[in-house]
Amino acid sequence: MSTGTLFVKDSRTNAHYEIPIQRNAILATDLKKIKASSIGTDRADHVASGLRVHDPGLQNTTVVETGISFSDHERGILLFRGYTLEELWDSDFEDMLHLLVWGTYPTAPQRKEVSRRLAGHMQDIPENVSKAIGSLSKTTPPLALIMTGLSVYLGCTPDTIPASSQANMYQGNSENVDKAIFTTVASYAVVFGLVHCHRRGIPFSPASPDKSYYENLFAMAGMVDSETGQPDPTKLSCFRRFSMLNADHGMALSVFSALVTASSLTDPISCLITAVGAAYGPLHFGATESAQRALREIGTPDNVPEFIEEVKKGKQKLFGYGHRSYKGIDPRVRPIQSILKDIDLSSNPLLKVSERIEQVASGDDYFKSRGLYPNADFYGNFVFTGLGFEPDIIPAAMLAQRIMGIMAHWREYMRKCPR
């Protein structure tokens, strides 16, 4: 029953209106016909475009119609193209990229072709990208380094910028769109690897055509065993599984920011640069870094009750707790906790602090009455630090996972946008 009619009576004018309901939503533009009398003195009533919707933070506004992912906030369900988390648990990056971007789970040959094309583009990154990143101090924040690398890559490929080449080069042109997606995903992996190596002061190893996307990502970032020169299989598996959980989450800020940029019909790297800037905020992927810092300030489990009281008084902020959509436990939390079992966290006392926070908060009416529970960031930061990532580069590592969802939304937008 998601289709029907909304009957509206405007008490200001006694006028009646009928607004079509499609897929449990109404068009905001249909409200334009609802207009107040122009006789009043309030200028807001004189707006020619009629009744408007005021929705700060897009808390109850849909901006696209898509089948990329679906979340049932009340039941704690998260689906990707109709597949459950359990069905996709063993999927690799290439599988998820093909599923989200092109809409079908790949066959073995399709998966191999995706891997081949990604590796090929990773080997074709302009030298100026490396030089630009290397010219900055090793203490430069990852956000600035990532943006620098992506901007230089874009500057070296002006033919991919519609305004500099062909205005409608991506609209309805699947060949150009797909090539741009491969180059964008590949360039981000290389830039991430260059940034990670530069900050740690270690040599950068180019991508290999024989490695998968995440194998190359780890190798380029210098996250390899000192003896074998290969990524640790367990750590790679943990990153892969977390990536599946983080592949897409609807109109999250990074995706929405990318689509706002895409609305000007620009290239996907420009959209990704926008997403990077948005993701680093402490209310998005930056929450993982902020959560780590907050846990360090708490120090030990014994200090948790006092900290919780400070949170309730508004004197402290508990990052990684609560979600604008989920009023129960985030469906990604328990799978993340299962991933943590495969990581040696014996030397990280902060996990005990987190577990104590959940224990105290779960029995407190303040949190229960507000539907505040741990979200993916609360325990997710331990996955990244357990794999060897420094807290300040975690948002960039998360974007290496979310990039498949960003590209899927960009492709969908360009496909639907009229020429």
N, C-alpha and C positions, 0 to 999 in steps of 0.2 A: 504493500500500500504506500509506496514512496512517491506515487504520482497522484495529483489531485488538484484542488483549488483552495486557495486561501481567501476567505471573505473578510473584507476590511470595511469598517465604518469609521470615518474620521469625525471625532466628536467636535472638532473645530468648525466643520462645515456641514456636518450631517450627510456628506456624500458617501456613497457605497462603491467599493471597488472589488474586482475579482482578479487575483494574482495566481497565475499558473504555478503549480509545484511539480518539479521534475527531479527525480532521484533525491527526494527529501531536501530539496533546496529551491530557493526562489532567486530570480535574477535581480540584482540590486537596481538595474536600470528600469525594471518594471515599477519600481516605487516612484519614479519620476512623475508619473501621472497623478500622484497624490500631492495636491498643492493647497496651501493655506490661502486665506483671503489676503489680498494685497492692501487691505484697508488698515490693518494693524500697524503699530509703530515699531515692532520688533523686526529689524532688518533681516534676521535669519529666516523669517517667514516669506520674504520677498525673493528668495532664491528661485530663479527661473527653472532650474532643473528639478524642482519638486523635493519630495521627502528624501532625506539622505540617511545613510546608515553610519553611525559612529561606533567603530569597533577598534579601540586602541589595542595594539598588539595582535591583531587578527585572531582573537580568541574564539570567534565563532563565524568566520568568513571563509568560504572556499574560493580559491583563485584559479584552480585548474580541475579538469575532469580527467582522471588518470587511473590506470590499472596497475601501475608500477608496484605500489605497496598498499596495504590496507591494515589499519589497526582498530581493534575493537577495544575502546578504553575501559569499558565496564567488565568485559570478560578477560582482559589481558591477552588478547590474541594479536599476533603480528604475522602478516602474510606477505610474501613477495611473489607477485604474478600468480597468486593462488596457492603457492607452496608454503607449507608450514616450516617453522624453524627446524623441527625434527627431520623433515624430508630433505633439507638443504645442509644438514650438519657436516657432511663430508665434502661439500662443494669447495672448489678452489676459486681464485679470483676470476680466471677465464670463464668458468661456468656462470658465476654470478653476473659478470659483465654482460655476457651474451644474453642471459635471462632477462636482466633489467633493461638493457638497451634495445635488444632486438626481439624481445618478447617470448622467446622459447628457450627451453633448456637445451644446450648444445649436444650434438652427437660427438663422438670421439674425433672425427675429422674436422668438424667445426671448431671444437675446442683447440685442436692442434693449430689450426689456421689463425685463430685469435692470438695464441701464444707466439706464433711465428711473426705475425705482423707487429705485435707490440715490441718484441725483441729487436726487430729490424728498425723501427722508429727510435728505439732507445740508443741505437748505435749511430744515429744520424742527428746528434745534437750539436749546434754550432759551438765552436771553441770559445767564443766570446762569453758564453754563459758561465763557463768555468772561470774565466779570467775575472769577470765582474764579481762573482761571489768571493773569489780568492783575494780580491783587492780590498775587501772590507775586513775589519778586525774580527778575530776569532770569538771575541766576546759580544759581537753584534747579536741582538735577539733573533731567534729563528724566523719570526714573522717578517722582519725586514729582509733577511737573506732569501727566504722563499719568494717574496714578492719581487726582489731584485732579479733573481734567476728567471722567473716566469716573464717578467717585463723585457729582459734582454732577449729571451727566446722569441718573444712576439716581435721585438724590433728587428730581429734577423730574418723574419718571415713576413714581410709586409703584404705579400700576396694572399695571406690568409685573413687579412682585415678587410671586411666588405667595403668600408668607406674609402679605402686606399686602392681597391681593386675592382670589385663588381658588387654593387649594392645588394643584389638579391642572390648572391652566390650560394647561400645555404637554404633559402626558402624552397622547400619541395625538391631539393636536389640531393637525393640520398647518397650519391657517390661522393660529393663534396663533404656532406655531413659526416659520413662514416670515416672518411680519411681524416677529417679534423678531430674526430673523437679519438682515433688511435694515436695521432700525434700529441694530443693534449694529455692523455693518460700516460703516454710514454715520457713526455717531457717532464711531467710532475715527478715521476719516479726518479729520473736522472737528477733533477734539481734537488729533490729531497736527499738523495745520496750524496751529492756534492756538498750540501749544507751540513749534513751530519758529519762527513769526513773533515770538512774545513774546521768546524768547531772543535773536533777532537784532535786535530793535527795529525791525521793519518792519511796515507795515500788513497786516492780514488781508483777503484777498479771498474773499467767499462763493462757494460752489459754483455752477456753471452747469448748467442742464438739458441743454445742448448738448454737454457734455464727457463723456468716458468717466471711469471711476472713477479711473484713475491720472492722467489729465489734470487732473481736479479736485484730486487729492491734491497734485500738484506745484504747481498754481496757488494752492491754499489755503496751502501751506507757503512761498509766495513764491519758489519755485524756477523762475523764468521769465526769459526774455530781457528785458533792460532796454528794448530798442527795440520788440519786437513784443508784449511782455506775455504771450507764450505759452511753454510748456515747450519746451526744446530737443528736437527729434524723436529725435536719436541717444541722448541721455541717457534719454529716456522709454523708448526701445526697450531699452536696457541694463537698466533697472530692471524692465521687463516680463519680459524673458527670465530674469533672476535670480529674479524672483517665481515663475516657473513651476517652477524648480528647488527653491524653498523652500516650495512650497505645502503640503506635508505630508511627514512622515517618520515615520509610525507613532506609537508611544507615546513620542515625544520629551517632554522634561520639561514644556514649556509645555502640550502637549495633555493629558498625564497629570494635571497639576495642575488644568487646567480640568475634566476629567472627575471628579476627586475632589470638586470643588465641586459639579458637576452631580449627583452622587449624592445630594445633599440636595434635589434637584428644584428648584433655584433657577433664576433667569433667566440668559440668556447674558452679560449685561454683568458680573454678579458673577463668572461663570466667567472672563471675559476679564481682569478685574482681577487675579484669582489668577494667570493665565497671564503677565501683565505682570511681576508680582513675581518669578515663577520665571525668566522669560526673562532678566532683567537680571543673573543670577549669572554669574560668570566661567567656569563650566563649561557654560553654555548659550549664548544669543545674546551675552551679555556677553563671551564669548571673543574676539569680533571687536575690541572695544575694548581688551581686555587684550593681544591680539596686537599691536595698533598701538603700545601703550605699550612693550611688550617690544622691538619692532623699533627704536623710537626710542632705547632704552637701548643696544642693540647698536651703532647708529650707522652703521657701514660694513661692506661685505662682508668686509673684511680681519679684522674682529673675530669673524666667525662661527665659525671652528674653536675658538677659546677658549671661546666661549659654548656650543657643542655639548658640549665636555668638561665644563663646569659642569653641563649638563643631565644628563649621564650619571652624574655624581657626586651628583645629587639636590640640587644647590645652586641650580639655576635650573629654571623650568618653561617648557616650550615650548608655548604656547597655539596652538590651531589645528592641532595635530599628533596623529595617532592618533584612533581612533573606537571606541566601545564595540561597534559592530556590524561595521564594515568592517575586515578584517584585510589588505586590499589597498588600492589607491587608491580613495578615495571617488568614485563615478561622477559626482558633480557637479563635481569639480575641473576636469577638462578643458573642459567647457562654460563654466565660469566664466572660464577662461583665454582662451577664444575671445571672451567678452564684453569682457574687458580690452583686446583689440586695438582695440576701437572707442572707447576712452577715452584721452584724452591724459594720460599719466602721466609725461611727460618731466620734469616738475618735482618728481616724487616719488622720491627716491633709495631709499626703503624697499623698493620692489619688487625692486630688485637684491639687497637684503639677504635677502628672502624666497627668491628664486631660488637664492641661494648656500646658504641653509639646506637647501633641498631637495636641492641637488647634493651637499652634504657628508653629509647624513643618509642619502641613498639608497645611498651606498657604505659605510656604517658597519654592521657586524654587529650592533651594539647595537640599532639601529632595525629592521633587517631581521629579526632573530630574534624580535622582539616584534610584528612586523606593524604597525609605526608608519609611517604615511604622511600626507601633507597631507590635511586634511579641508576641507569647504566654507568654514569660517571662515578658514582660512589665507590664501587668496587673495580670499575674498569681501569682506573688509574694504576691499580696494582698489577694488572696484566702488562701494561707498558713498562713500568719501572722494573718489573720482574724479568722482562725481556732485555733490559739494558738501556732503555730510553731515559734521558734526563727529563724531569718534569716539564721544562719549558718548551720541549720539542714534541710533547705528546699531542697537542692540537694538530700539528703538521702530520704526525703519524696517523691520526684518526682521519684526516682528510685523504690520506692515501687509500683508506678504506671506503670513505663516503663518496669518493670521486666517481665511482660507477653509477651511483644514484644521481649525482649532479649531471653527468653526461646523458643519462637516460631521460631526465626531464628536459635538458636542452634539446636533444634530438626530437622529442615529442613536440616541443614548442615549435621548432622549425618546420616540422612536418605538417602541423596544423595551421601554421601561419600562412595566409594567402599571399601569392606573389604579387 
